[in-house]
Amino acid sequence: MSHQVRILARAQEDFEALVAWISERSPQGAERWVASFEVALSKLENNPFIQPMASESKELGEEVRNVMFRTKAGRTYRALFVVVGDEVRILRVRGSGQPPVTREDIGRE
C-alpha cells in the first residue's frame, strides 16, 4: 500500500525554522539537510510501520513514530508522525538537542 505523506502546520514551521537556522551557518548545509529530510519522508510512502515508535508515544497515548535522518556533520534529526489510513501525517521535526514532544506540541489541524 502506498501512503501519502502530509506535513502538518507545526511540522512545516519546524522545518522552516531549522532550514533558516542552518542556512545562516551554511547555505550548502541547509540544501543537504533538506535533501536528507526528503529522503527520510520518501521512506514513509511504502511502509511507515517499519519506523520505530517515538520515545514519547506512550506518554502521548497514541502510536507516534519517528523517522531519523542525519546531516553530513552527523547531527541527528527526526520527523515524528502518525499513520491515519493511507496518510502519513508529519507532526513535528526535531533536532537532537530539543526536549521531548508533549501533547501541547502536537496540536492537530
C-alpha positions in Angstrom: 0.0 0.0 0.0 1.3 3.4 -0.9 0.9 6.2 1.7 0.6 9.9 1.1 2.9 12.0 3.3 1.4 15.3 4.6 3.3 17.8 6.6 1.1 19.4 9.2 1.4 23.1 10.1 3.6 22.8 13.2 6.0 20.4 11.4 6.2 22.9 8.5 7.1 25.6 11.0 9.8 23.4 12.5 11.1 22.6 9.0 11.3 26.3 8.0 12.9 27.3 11.3 15.5 24.6 11.0 16.3 25.5 7.4 16.7 29.1 8.3 18.9 28.3 11.3 21.2 26.0 9.2 21.2 28.4 6.2 22.7 31.2 8.4 25.6 28.9 9.1 25.9 27.1 5.8 23.7 27.5 2.8 25.1 24.3 1.3 24.5 22.5 4.6 20.8 23.6 4.5 20.5 22.2 1.0 21.9 18.9 2.1 19.7 18.9 5.2 16.6 19.4 3.0 17.7 16.6 0.7 18.2 14.3 3.8 14.7 15.3 5.1 13.1 14.5 1.7 14.8 11.1 1.6 13.5 10.3 5.1 10.0 11.2 4.1 10.1 9.1 0.9 10.8 6.1 3.1 7.4 6.6 4.7 5.5 6.3 1.4 5.9 2.5 1.1 6.0 1.2 4.7 5.8 3.8 7.5 5.3 1.0 10.1 8.9 -0.1 9.7 10.0 3.0 11.5 10.3 2.8 15.3 7.9 4.2 17.9 8.9 7.6 19.2 10.0 7.7 22.8 7.1 10.0 23.6 4.5 7.6 22.1 3.4 6.0 25.4 3.1 9.4 27.2 1.1 10.8 24.2 -1.3 7.8 24.3 -1.0 7.0 20.6 1.3 5.4 18.1 3.6 8.2 17.3 6.6 7.0 15.3 9.7 8.8 14.1 12.0 8.6 11.1 15.5 9.6 11.7 17.8 11.5 9.4 21.3 12.9 9.7 23.4 15.8 8.4 26.8 15.3 6.8 28.2 16.6 10.1 26.5 13.7 11.9 23.7 15.6 13.7 20.6 13.6 14.0 17.1 14.9 13.4 13.7 13.2 13.5 10.3 13.7 12.0 7.5 12.5 14.3 4.5 11.1 12.6 1.2 9.2 12.9 -0.4 7.0 10.3 -4.1 7.6 9.6 -5.5 5.2 6.9 -3.3 5.7 3.9 -1.9 9.0 5.1 1.3 9.7 7.0 0.9 12.9 9.0 4.2 14.6 10.0 3.5 16.2 13.4 6.9 17.8 14.3 10.5 17.9 13.1 13.0 17.9 16.0 16.8 18.3 16.4 18.8 16.2 18.9 19.1 19.0 21.5 15.3 19.7 21.7 13.2 18.4 24.5 10.7 15.5 24.0 7.4 16.4 22.4 4.3 16.9 24.6 0.6 16.7 23.8 0.6 20.5 23.5 3.4 20.3 21.0 1.4 18.2 18.5 -1.8 20.2 18.1 -3.7 18.9 15.1 -5.3 20.7 12.1 
